[in-house]
Amino acid sequence: MSAATRSVSDIVRDALQQELKTLLSRCTEAQTAFFHSLYPGGIESLSEDKLRNAIPLCQRTIARNEGAI
């Protein structure tokens, strides 16, 4: 599928998925496993709403890991 035929929603969802993958790569193995227990089925199966909820969860986790919270 070319970029011209993709919907805006698909493009946004892909960007959110990529952001979440990047954030999860900064979490510990245990934190990543916990995330996958909260959201079974993988990142690709998450709705846009769930992606929008999962991203701040990961951001807060990373901030705690880095001592910012």
N, C-alpha and C positions, 0 to 999 in steps of 0.2 A: 504494500500500500504506500503510495507516495505521500509526501507531506501535504500536497495540495488537496488530497482526497480525505485526509484525516480531520475529524471534527475537533473543535477547540477543546471539548471535554476530554477527548482522547489524549491530546497534547498535554493538557493540564495534569491528567492522571499519570501520564508517563513521567512528567517532571516531578510530581509528588513521590512516585515510586522511587525514582533515582535519588531524591533527597533523603528518603527514609533509608535506603540501602547505604548511603554514605554515612548517615548518623549511626546506624546499627554497626557499621564497621569500626566505630569508635567506642562501642560498648564492650564490656567483658563478655566472655563466653557464657557465663551464668546469666547475665542480664539479657543476652540475645536469646538464650533458651527460654527465659521467662517471657520475653516478648512473644516468642512463637507459641507459647502455651496460651497467652492472651488472645492471639490472633492466629489460630490454626488455619492451615491452607496456604500460607505464604503471602508475601507482599502482593503478588500479582492478583490474588483473589480478593483483596480488600477493595471496598467501595471508596469513592472519593471522600465521603464523610469520615470513614474510618481512617483513611490515610491522614486526613486533616487532624484527627484526634491523636493518632499515633506519633506524629512528628513532634509535637510539644512534649509528649511523654519522654521520648528519646532525648530531646534537648535538655529537659530537666535532669534526666539521669546523667548525661554527660557533664552538665554543670556541677552536679553533686560529686561526680568522680574527680573533677578538677578542683574541688573545694570552693567553688563560686557560690554555693548555697549552703 
